């Protein structure tokens, strides 16, 4: 797997905001291996093809889960392998401590330059989250129709049941992981801004702080609105 990831990753270009673009390993091999592993572990797995909204939701989810900054060797691929459940998750990818460590590796001429760097990350996350929210609503609405159709099928077999229910559970896991990762990212930005103010008292963090408060408020409201959906299955 590691050797394959080196060769495939080397062929991949850059995606949005400098993140890695599509690759066969990350977007085809790992998800398929994850499904096989889930079946071995007796989990409900869906082999239904992703709808357009489901695929878009996953793409944006990964953008909000992938850490900012300069990644270490194969970090993003390892993250995808962990996210797929192929190995135990041992790394808190979006922990505030990891974000602070990344910030420290950057070279800034002054405190305001550092604040601008953090503010860009907050702005990018806001843009991604604004795209994520309507997709989640449409996916959850489609899931409700899927479950209703499954309930009406008198001759449904184990295949239809597993595929439908497995996809609904999978969609909700994606949303839950994304909201958790975003919460950790926001804590990292907050800690980075406060430490910047300590190191560079002349730095103006007010604008970045206001953006951070607004994004956190939106994230919390969205999580509360969909708490029932996320906990239903």
CORRAQUI-V82168 format. One record per residue. N is the residue number from 1. NEAR is the number of other C-alpha atoms within 8 Angstrom. Layout:
n=N near=NEAR
n=N near=NEAR
This chain:
n=1 near=4
n=2 near=5
n=3 near=6
n=4 near=8
n=5 near=11
n=6 near=9
n=7 near=8
n=8 near=11
n=9 near=9
n=10 near=6
n=11 near=7
n=12 near=10
n=13 near=7
n=14 near=8
n=15 near=9
n=16 near=7
n=17 near=4
n=18 near=6
n=19 near=9
n=20 near=10
n=21 near=9
n=22 near=9
n=23 near=11
n=24 near=8
n=25 near=11
n=26 near=11
n=27 near=9
n=28 near=9
n=29 near=9
n=30 near=12
n=31 near=10
n=32 near=8
n=33 near=9
n=34 near=11
n=35 near=11
n=36 near=8
n=37 near=9
n=38 near=11
n=39 near=10
n=40 near=7
n=41 near=6
n=42 near=6
n=43 near=7
n=44 near=10
n=45 near=11
n=46 near=11
n=47 near=6
n=48 near=7
n=49 near=4
n=50 near=7
n=51 near=6
n=52 near=6
n=53 near=10
n=54 near=11
n=55 near=9
n=56 near=9
n=57 near=11
n=58 near=9
n=59 near=8
n=60 near=12
n=61 near=12
n=62 near=9
n=63 near=9
n=64 near=13
n=65 near=12
n=66 near=11
n=67 near=9
n=68 near=8
n=69 near=7
n=70 near=5
n=71 near=9
n=72 near=5
n=73 near=4
n=74 near=9
n=75 near=8
n=76 near=9
n=77 near=9
n=78 near=8
n=79 near=10
n=80 near=10
n=81 near=11
n=82 near=11
n=83 near=8
n=84 near=10
n=85 near=9
n=86 near=10
n=87 near=7
n=88 near=6
n=89 near=8
n=90 near=4
n=91 near=4
n=92 near=7
n=93 near=9
n=94 near=13
n=95 near=10
n=96 near=12
n=97 near=7
n=98 near=10
n=99 near=16
n=100 near=11
n=101 near=8
n=102 near=11
n=103 near=9
n=104 near=7
n=105 near=6
n=106 near=6
n=107 near=5
n=108 near=7
n=109 near=5
n=110 near=7
n=111 near=13
n=112 near=9
n=113 near=9
n=114 near=10
n=115 near=14
n=116 near=9
n=117 near=8
n=118 near=12
n=119 near=10
n=120 near=8
n=121 near=9
n=122 near=14
n=123 near=9
n=124 near=8
n=125 near=9
n=126 near=9
n=127 near=8
n=128 near=11
n=129 near=10
n=130 near=8
n=131 near=9
n=132 near=11
n=133 near=9
n=134 near=8
n=135 near=12
n=136 near=10
n=137 near=8
n=138 near=9
n=139 near=11
n=140 near=9
n=141 near=8
n=142 near=8
n=143 near=9
n=144 near=8
n=145 near=8
n=146 near=9
n=147 near=10
n=148 near=8
n=149 near=8
n=150 near=11
n=151 near=7
n=152 near=6
n=153 near=7
n=154 near=5
n=155 near=4
n=156 near=9
n=157 near=6
n=158 near=6
n=159 near=7
n=160 near=9
n=161 near=11
n=162 near=11
n=163 near=13
n=164 near=13
n=165 near=11
n=166 near=12
n=167 near=11
n=168 near=9
n=169 near=9
n=170 near=8
n=171 near=10
n=172 near=10
n=173 near=9
n=174 near=10
n=175 near=11
n=176 near=9
n=177 near=9
n=178 near=12
n=179 near=10
n=180 near=8
n=181 near=11
n=182 near=11
n=183 near=10
n=184 near=11
n=185 near=12
n=186 near=11
n=187 near=9
n=188 near=14
n=189 near=13
n=190 near=10
n=191 near=10
n=192 near=12
n=193 near=12
n=194 near=8
n=195 near=8
n=196 near=13
n=197 near=13
n=198 near=7
n=199 near=7
n=200 near=9
n=201 near=7
n=202 near=6
n=203 near=10
n=204 near=8
n=205 near=10
n=206 near=6
n=207 near=7
n=208 near=12
n=209 near=10
n=210 near=8
n=211 near=11
n=212 near=12
n=213 near=8
n=214 near=8
n=215 near=10
n=216 near=10
n=217 near=8
n=218 near=8
n=219 near=11
n=220 near=8
n=221 near=8
n=222 near=9
n=223 near=9
n=224 near=7
n=225 near=7
n=226 near=8
n=227 near=8
n=228 near=7
n=229 near=9
n=230 near=11
n=231 near=6
n=232 near=5
n=233 near=5
